[in-house]
Amino acid sequence: MTVAVLRKELHGYIDAMPEYNLTALQPLLSVLAEPRFTIEPASSAEGKRIEKRVKEYHENPSSFVPWKEVKRKLKTKNGEK
């Protein structure tokens, strides 16, 4: 089923609903219609911190800990397996 067909089907369901169901459905649909997250541009201070860390990484990559290792250590610290 294509997205267009699915949207048309859902619109049909909404068009057929009694008014009391619409008022119950409205909060759910308003939440589902919102973007999952918003990406905002970095502030100038954040940009400077990023540039500094990238420079540090390029100067000495071995000083950085891979995310996989950080996650493993956090799990160990929290008693997870």
N, C-alpha and C positions, 0 to 999 in steps of 0.2 A: 504494500500500500504506500503510495507516495505521500509526502507531507501535505501536498495540496488536497488530496482526497481525504486524508485524515482530518485536516482542518475543517473541510466542508462537512464531514460527518459530525464532528464535535459541535460546529455551529448549529447543525440540525437538531442535535440533542438539546442545546440551550434554547433554541427557538421553540421547542415543544414543551419545555418545562413550565410548570405553574410558577406564579410570582413568588410564592413562599420558598420554593426551592432555589430560585435565583438569589434571594437575599442570603440564604445559607451558603451558596456556592461562591458568592462574590469574594469573601475574604481569602479563600483558598486560591482562586484564580488570580487575585491581585498579587499574592506572594509568588505564585508560580511564574507570573509574567515579568517579575523583576529580574534584572541580571544577577547571575550567581555571585559576581564580585565586580568591583570597579578597580581598574588600574589607573592610578594617578601618576603624573610625571613626578620624578624625584625633585625635591627642593634643591636649591644650590648647595646647602650644607650637606645633604645626602649625596649629591653628585660628587662633591669634593672627597667625602669619605670613601665612596666607591672607587674613585680614581686613585686615591692613596693606597687602598688595599690591592688594586690591580697592579699598581707599580711595585708594591712589596712582593706580590706573588711572582712577578716576572724577574725580580732581582734575586729571589730565593724560594723557588717552588717547594723545596723540601721542608720549609718551615710551616707549610699548611697541612692540616689534617683532613683527609678525605671524609666526606659526609658519612659514608658507610661506617667508618671507624668511630666517628662521633656517636652515631646511632647505637653501635654495639656497646660503647662505653656507657651511654645513658641507660640502656636496658640493663646492663650488669649492675650499675649503681642503684637502679630501682628494683632490683631483685627479679627482673623478668628473664625469661630464657629466650 
